[in-house]
Amino acid sequence: MLIKITNYCSMGCNHCMENSTVQGMHMERSVFSESLEFTARAEHLAYKMGAPRLVLLSGGECTEHPDFLWFVEQTKIAGFVPLVITNGNWLKDEKRKLEIMSTDSMFQVTNDTRFYPEKIEEIRHKQISFVGSLSHLLPLGRARGKDGKIRLALQDSGINSKLSPTSFNLRSLTKSMFSFEKAIATLRIRAASGLSGHCSPSIREDGIVVAGETRFCYEIGSIKDDLETITQKIISMKSCNRCGLEDNLSAMHRNAISI
């Protein structure tokens, strides 16, 4: 599961589709604990089928959450492996670097200098993988822009919009299997095989579960809901298209998600 523990970021990254700012909202400890419980319920079948017990922690910039270290520790206590998606700014502070690296988490550092204010030098470490060049973004948040200027600037920089919604597979699988849990299991097994499937669905900092990888995606429930309730909410979904990407689907794919 992808858990967005904050909508806060001090760097002002100008591409951010999540609209993260220094006024962003932090997830509370109680909500995080419930998010881990929800993850255990939603992914029980996936783990039983052999999918890795991986939890993605993201934001905003999740390492700037005041309870970040506690969140990582709780993730591990619950039996999950944390993968932290981060801008890597903390790597420049030796004390903070040692503190964060000591959690024995895995880190994906995204730092494309076309959109991030400061260059983070790559380091070779078994816990860290670098994404130095973005190739695709969802056209949401700042990456959409009311006047389209940011979207066009992204395209001029070689950044393309994704051709289909990240929620598509979750929606089509749930509708065909009549089970949110079975759909999640299929996605995770695909991901374990090297295909996409880690980022759908995700949990926002307020405990709302959304169909795709960004907080702007269609709301399919909350961490307090049972899995059958979420199954029915996905099955009853019609057109969402707030990302505009349903327009790229073929008639067959549109039929698969009932639009």
Stockholm file with secondary structure:
# STOCKHOLM 1.0

chainA/1-259         MLIKITNYCSMGCNHCMENSTVQGMHMERSVFSESLEFTARAEHLAYKMGAPRLVLLSGGECTEHPDFLWFVEQTKIAGFVPLVITNGNWLKDEKRKLEIMSTDSMFQVTNDTRFYPEKIEEIRHKQISFVGSLSHLLPLGRARGKDGKIRLALQDSGINSKLSPTSFNLRSLTKSMFSFEKAIATLRIRAASGLSGHCSPSIREDGIVVAGETRFCYEIGSIKDDLETITQKIISMKSCNRCGLEDNLSAMHRNAISI
#=GR chainA/1-259 SS CEEECBSBCSSCCTTCTTCCBTTCCBCCHHHHHHHHHHHHHHTHHHHHTTCCCEEEEESSCGGGSTTHHHHHHHHHHTTCEEEEEECCGGGGSHHHHHHHHTTCCEEEEECCTTTSSSCCCCCCCTTEEEECSCCEECSCGGGTCTTSHHHHHHHHTTCEECSSCTTHHHHHHHHHHTCHHHHHHHHHHHHHTTSSCSSSSEECTTSEEESSSSTTSCEEEETTSCHHHHHHHHHTCCCCCTTSGGGGCCHHHHHHTTC
#=GC SS_cons         CEEECBSBCSSCCTTCTTCCBTTCCBCCHHHHHHHHHHHHHHTHHHHHTTCCCEEEEESSCGGGSTTHHHHHHHHHHTTCEEEEEECCGGGGSHHHHHHHHTTCCEEEEECCTTTSSSCCCCCCCTTEEEECSCCEECSCGGGTCTTSHHHHHHHHTTCEECSSCTTHHHHHHHHHHTCHHHHHHHHHHHHHTTSSCSSSSEECTTSEEESSSSTTSCEEEETTSCHHHHHHHHHTCCCCCTTSGGGGCCHHHHHHTTC
//
